[in-house]
Amino acid sequence: MNPGALDRLHAAYLMAGEGRHQEALDEYVWFHQHALAEDPSLVGVRLSYGLFYWMALARVYPPASAALAAQRDRHAAALLDGSGNRQAFDDLAAIDARLGDAARTYAVFRELLARDPDLAQACSGRAMDAIIDAGDFALAGRFLPDPEASVRRAGAGLNRDVANRRVRAFTAAPWIKSDILNYAKDVKRIATVLDGCGRQEEARRITRLAADLIPATTIRRAVRAALLPGARPWYERSALSLRTIGTKEKLRHRRQLAKAARGG
């Protein structure tokens, strides 16, 4: 893995903490536009840490918000003029999620569907939350994969993670709880679409199935709790302070970025 792009992201994070806002913004823009060319494995870091830090800067430096919206608009333009691809839609949806503008993702998806149905099909999974947020359940139902097969596949994945948890290298990260949260989120998305399409009994059956697929009693109980309406995540994500960052924190931050880039 080439450490250059990660080093620049880490440096930008520190610049922001030191009040060097425009310098930090320039680096965040560079990272978003060029990191994948340096190292394709940074795809996850780019849309997680990269955008998280960019938005943190935007809260104290308004030009960062304007720059992020402008970057989103460039992705939208590329999609609609035929030069964009699925990655461009992923980028647009991720930025809109940070900006709280799911309506923009929905609008671009509708226009993309009219212009390039094949690309829209490929992007439909990433667009689903925005489609649901818009209340367009007819469209959501059109792109919903087989509900039972999807839940069974996701349940099998969670069961594998539970079975393998003792052979993983030790980490303080709460992987199983995070996996439960993601599993419940996926199931709720499917149930919401089914309910919105008038398939309420199927939605209830799918929700019951999601819990019944998990044989481990404690995990199954946690899944049921996570599937309840209004259930909140058991944790809140946080980041290091942008104000005073000590040496140990700097090293921890660099390790966090490197670990995220490795996918672990």
N, C-alpha and C positions, 0 to 999 in steps of 0.2 A: 504494500500500500504506500502510495506517495504521500508523505506527511505535509507537503506544501500547502494544500488547500485547508487542511485542518489547522495548521499553524496560523494561517491568515484569519480563520474564523475565531480562534482563540485570542489572537491579538486584537481583533475588532471588539470582542467582548470586553477586554481590558480597557481599550480606548474609550468605550462607552462609559465604563465605571470611572474613568478619569476626567470625564466631561469633554472629551475630544469627539463631539457628536458627528460632525461632518466626515471626519476621517473614518469613524466607525461605519457610518452609512455607506461610504464609498466601498468599504470592504464587504459589507453585507450584499451590496448590489453585485460586486465582482463574484462573490461566492455563489450566489444564486445563478448567475449567468454562465460561469465557467467551471465550477467545481466538478461537474460530471465529465467534462472533457479531460480533466486531470485524473479523475478516479471514479469510474462508474459505481463503485461500491458506496459512494457517499449519497446515493439517492435518498436513503432514509434520513440521514443527518440534515440534508439540504432542506427538506420540507418539515422537519421537526425542530431541531435546535436552531437551524438557520433562520426560519421564520419566527420562532419564538423570541429570539434575541432581537430580531428586526422590530417586532411589535413592541417589545420592552423599550427599545429606543424611541419608537414613535410616541410613546406615552409622555416622554419628556422633551421630545424634539419633533415638532409637527412636520418638518420637511420629510422625515422618514416615512410618515404615513402617506404623504402625497407620492413619494417615490414608489412605495409598495403598490398603491393603486395604479400608478402608471405602468408598473411591471405587469400587473394583472391584465391591464388593457392591451398590452403588447401580446400576451398569450392569447387573449380573445381574438384579436385581429388576425393572428396567424392561423387560428383554427378556422376562421370564417373566410379567409382568402385562399384556403387550400394548402398553405405551407406548414400548418401545425400538425401535430400527431397526438397520440394518447398521452404522452408525457406533458405536452402543453396543457391538455385538459386537467391532468392531475395537478399541475402547478396552479392553474387558475382556480380550481376548486379549493386547494389548500390555502391559497391567499385569501379567497373570499371567506373561508371559514374563520381565518384570523381577523378579518375586517368585519365580520358579522353581516355579510352581504350574500346570503344564500340565494336571494332573488336573482342576483347577477348570474350565478352559476346556472340556475334554472333557465333563465332567458337565453344564455349562450347555448345550452344544450338543446333547447327547442329549435333554435335557428340552425344548429349543426345537424339536427335530425332531418331538417328539410333539405339541407345542402349535401350532406354526406351521410346517409343512413348507416353505412358499414362502420364508419368511424364512431358515429353516435352509439351504435351497438357496443363497440369495444369500450366506450367510455361510460356506459350506462350504470355500471356498478358504482363508480366514483360519483356519479350524478344523483344516485338514489336518495341520499339525505336531503338534497336541495329540492328534488321533486316532491318528496313527502312534505317538506316544510311548506311548499307552495300549495299543498292540498290537492295536487293533481294525481289522484289515486288511479284514474284510468290509465294514465301514462306509466305510473309506477307498476301497476299490474302487468302492463305490456312487457316490461323488462324484468319482471320478477322471475328468477330461476325456480325450478321445481322446489316448493317449500320443504317437503319432507326430506327429499334427497339432500338439500342444503343443510338442514338441521342435523341429519344423521352424520353427514361428513364433518360438520363442525364439532359435534359431540365426540366423534371418534378422535379428532385432533386433541380435544381437551383431555380425554381419557389417556391418550399417549403421553401428554405432558405430565399428567399426574403420575403415571406409571414410571416415568423416567426421572422424576424429580430427585430421587436419591442417588442417581448416577451422575448428575450434573456437578460441575465444579462449584464449590461453595461461592455464594454471592449474597450480599445483603439485599439485593433487589428481590421484591416479593413477586416472583414470576407467576406462581399459581393464582394468586389473588388477581393479578392483572389479566391472566388468561380467562378467569371466570368472568371478570368484568366485560372483556371483549366478546366472549361467547354470548353472554346475556344481551349485549348490545346488538349483536347480529340477529339473535332470535327475536328480539323486540322489533327490530326493523321489519322483519318478515311478517310478524303478527300484525304490525300497524298497517302494512299494505293490504293484507288479507281483510282486516277489519274495515278499512276504508273502501274496499271493493265489495263490501256486503257479504263477505265470507266469514262471518263471526265465529261460527262453530269450528271451522277449520283453523282459525286463529287460536281458539282455545285449545284445540287438540294439539296443535304444533307446540304451544307453550308447555302443555303437560308432557309431551314427548321429550322436549328439551331437558327437563329434569329427570325423567325416567331413564334416559339414555346413560346417566352417570351412576355407576354402581357404588362408588365410594360414598358412604353415608354422609360424612362431613362435607365433602365437596358438593354432593347433591343438595344438601341443606343450604349451602351458600349460594348455589345456582338459583334455587327457588326464591331466596331472599332477594337476589339481584334482579329477578324477573318481575318482582312486584311493581305495580305502577308507582312512579315517583321515587323509586329506590335511588339513592345517591351513591356515587363512588365512595369506597371506604377510605380513600386517600385523596389528597390534593397535591397535584404536582407543584413543585416549587423550583426556583433557581437561586443560585448564589446572588447575594446582594450586588448591585451594580455600583455601589458607592465605595465601600471599603473592603478590599479583597486582599487577604494576607497571603503569604507564600504558600502555606499548606493548601489554602483554598484554590490558588492558581494551579498547583500541581493536580489537585483533585479534579478541577475542571478539565484540564488537558486529558486526564485519564478517562473521564466521562465521554468526551468527544471521541477518543480513540476506540473505546469499547463500543460506542454506538455505531461507529463506522464498520466495525467487525460484525455487526449484527447481533451482538450479545450484550 
